[in-house]
Amino acid sequence: MIPAVHATEEDSAWKILSSGFAVLGAYDLGFYGKGIYLSTSAYYVRQYLIMKSRPAILVCFVVVGKCFPIIESHTDLHKSKAAKPITDGYHSHYVITSVKGMVSDTQADEIYDEIILGPELTALPLFVLLINKESVTEGFTDSKNNEESTTDEPHPYLI
């Protein structure tokens, strides 16, 4: 079991927290396969919060089962997993990405990830982080210096 985060709307987050991901009734058709998209990086998922009117992050525990590694870009149409079900014989897909969501190698300066869960797996939502809409584009920390806020003010990204 690994901790992971899922970016969503506040209303959806509360529904998922009370009833699980099955309450959505649909899966993201995304670049790396059809399923529930999560990441181990809250910094990475902020890009998915920009378009949300009331952004929230669900913090979850995830069991990935037998995981298929995605190593080709979704732009390679012959090998792309875009909008396709999880690969036969696997429970999930896993891709190492750049901050912009493109396939990356492990030699890059900054790497992130996406975990795509198929219909037979789910994530166990633990709690909801409500995100201040105005702060989404500012980022959560200075990723280059890894600096945290040092003021006594409340954290500007949580409400």
ChimeraX attribute file (.defattr): number of C-alpha atoms within 10 A of each C-alpha:
attribute: neighborCount
match mode: 1-to-1
recipient: residues
	/A:1	11
	/A:2	10
	/A:3	17
	/A:4	23
	/A:5	28
	/A:6	26
	/A:7	26
	/A:8	23
	/A:9	18
	/A:10	20
	/A:11	11
	/A:12	18
	/A:13	25
	/A:14	17
	/A:15	14
	/A:16	21
	/A:17	18
	/A:18	12
	/A:19	12
	/A:20	15
	/A:21	21
	/A:22	14
	/A:23	12
	/A:24	12
	/A:25	6
	/A:26	12
	/A:27	19
	/A:28	13
	/A:29	16
	/A:30	16
	/A:31	16
	/A:32	30
	/A:33	27
	/A:34	24
	/A:35	25
	/A:36	24
	/A:37	25
	/A:38	25
	/A:39	23
	/A:40	19
	/A:41	16
	/A:42	19
	/A:43	16
	/A:44	23
	/A:45	23
	/A:46	23
	/A:47	17
	/A:48	14
	/A:49	20
	/A:50	16
	/A:51	13
	/A:52	15
	/A:53	12
	/A:54	16
	/A:55	23
	/A:56	25
	/A:57	23
	/A:58	27
	/A:59	24
	/A:60	23
	/A:61	16
	/A:62	20
	/A:63	18
	/A:64	21
	/A:65	15
	/A:66	11
	/A:67	19
	/A:68	19
	/A:69	15
	/A:70	19
	/A:71	16
	/A:72	17
	/A:73	19
	/A:74	19
	/A:75	13
	/A:76	10
	/A:77	10
	/A:78	8
	/A:79	12
	/A:80	17
	/A:81	23
	/A:82	17
	/A:83	16
	/A:84	14
	/A:85	18
	/A:86	21
	/A:87	16
	/A:88	8
	/A:89	9
	/A:90	15
	/A:91	20
	/A:92	29
	/A:93	26
	/A:94	21
	/A:95	24
	/A:96	20
	/A:97	22
	/A:98	18
	/A:99	17
	/A:100	10
	/A:101	19
	/A:102	18
	/A:103	22
	/A:104	20
	/A:105	14
	/A:106	12
	/A:107	7
	/A:108	10
	/A:109	7
	/A:110	13
	/A:111	17
	/A:112	23
	/A:113	21
	/A:114	25
	/A:115	26
	/A:116	28
	/A:117	28
	/A:118	22
	/A:119	17
	/A:120	9
	/A:121	17
	/A:122	21
	/A:123	26
	/A:124	19
	/A:125	23
	/A:126	13
	/A:127	15
	/A:128	20
	/A:129	17
	/A:130	18
	/A:131	20
	/A:132	16
	/A:133	18
	/A:134	10
	/A:135	14
	/A:136	20
	/A:137	11
	/A:138	11
	/A:139	14
	/A:140	20
	/A:141	13
	/A:142	11
	/A:143	11
	/A:144	7
	/A:145	7
	/A:146	8
	/A:147	10
	/A:148	11
	/A:149	12
	/A:150	7
	/A:151	7
	/A:152	6
	/A:153	7
	/A:154	9
	/A:155	13
	/A:156	14
	/A:157	17
	/A:158	13
	/A:159	10
